[in-house]
Amino acid sequence: MALEYFGNEGSGAGGQKLPFSPAVRAGDFVYISGQVAMDERGEIVSGGIESQTRQTMGNVIKVLALAGCTLDDVVKVNVWLDDTRDFWTFNRVYSEFFPGQKPARSTVRSQMMVDAKIEIDVVAYQPK
């Protein structure tokens, strides 16, 4: 099985190159690298968990599109929250993106590698 890589090597704050692919297709599955609330300049958006969840989910949607997928193709979501007190607000915003059938999901609290409140990665299933 040949792997397909999507997206260019991105850059973070200060233009530093990020050493991973935004998305990789392996057969019928597409794996999306962890996304944070980074804007097009490579900076984390200001605001609380609500604005950062919306930006992060927007980034997930953009990367899914690189591989020809949408949120409807998502089967598994992994979420890392910086603060457990953000859980209910995060859930409220997250549910707007999955109004129908919900993918499987894991959510944990973790210290972030960048100054973000949230990170999300997903696995999508889309038979070729």
N, C-alpha and C positions, 0 to 999 in steps of 0.2 A: 504494500500500500504506500503510495507516494503522499508525502505531506505537502500541503499548500500553506504558504505564509502570506499574510495580508498586512498591509500598512508598512509605512516606512519606519525606520528607527526614529522614535520621537525624541523630543528634548524637553527637559524640565526647566526649573528656574535657573536663570543665568545661562541658558542655552546648552546646559550639560546633556550629552547624549545619554539616552536610556537604553540599556543593553538587552532588549527583549522585543519580541514581535507583539503587536497589539492583538493579533488573532492567528490561530493555526487550525487548519482543517485536517482531521485524521479520519478518513473514511466519511461516514455520515455525521460525525460530530465536529463541532466547531468550539474551540476553547478560546475564551476572551481573557486576556491578561487583566489583572486587577486595575480598576479605574478609580481615580480619586476626583475631587472637585476642582480639577485643573482647567483653567480657561485656555484659550488659543495662544496666549502669551507664555504659557507654562507656569502661571501663578495660581495658587489656590484661591478660589473665590471667597470674598468676605461674607460674613453672616454666620448664622447658626446652622444647626443640623438640617433644617428645612431647605435652605438655599443650597447647601452642600449636597444633600441627597438629590435634589433636582438636577444639579450640574453633573453629578456622578452618573445618574441614570441617563442623562443626555449623552454623556461620553460613551456609556455602554451601547446605547442605540447607534451612535455613529460607527463604532467599531464593528458591531454586528453587521451593519450595512456593507462594510468593506468585504465581508464574506457572503453577501447576498442573503443575510438573515434578518429577522425582526424579533421583537420580544415574544411574538407568538411561537417562535421556534425554541425558546429557552426551556430547558428541562431541569436545571439546577442552578441555584444562586448561592454564593458564599458571601457573607457580609461581615465586616469587621467594624465595630464602633469603638471610638475612643472613650466614650463615656456612657455607662449603662443608663444614666438618667435620660439619654436621648432616645431610648428604645421605642417608646410609644409614639413620639412625634415622627421618628423615622418610619414606623409601621404605617402611620396615617398617609404620609407622602408616598411611600413605596406602593401601597395598595392602589393608588391612582394609576400606576403604570401597569398593573396586572388586575384589571377589573373583572375578568372572567376566570378561566381556569388558572390556577396558581402553580408555578413550578415548585419543586422541592427546594427547601432553603435551610441553611445553617447560619446562625448569627452568634458571634462571640464578641467579647470585649478584648481589645488589644491596643497596646501603644502603637501609634503609627510611625512609619519611617519618615514621613513628611508632616508638615503642620496641617493635617487634615483631620476632620472629625469622622470620616467614613471612607471605606474602600470596599469595592464590590467587584467580584469576578463571576462569570457565568459560563455555563456549558449549554450549547444549543445543539439540537438534533434536526438535521435537514438532509434527508436522503437525496442523493444525486440522481 
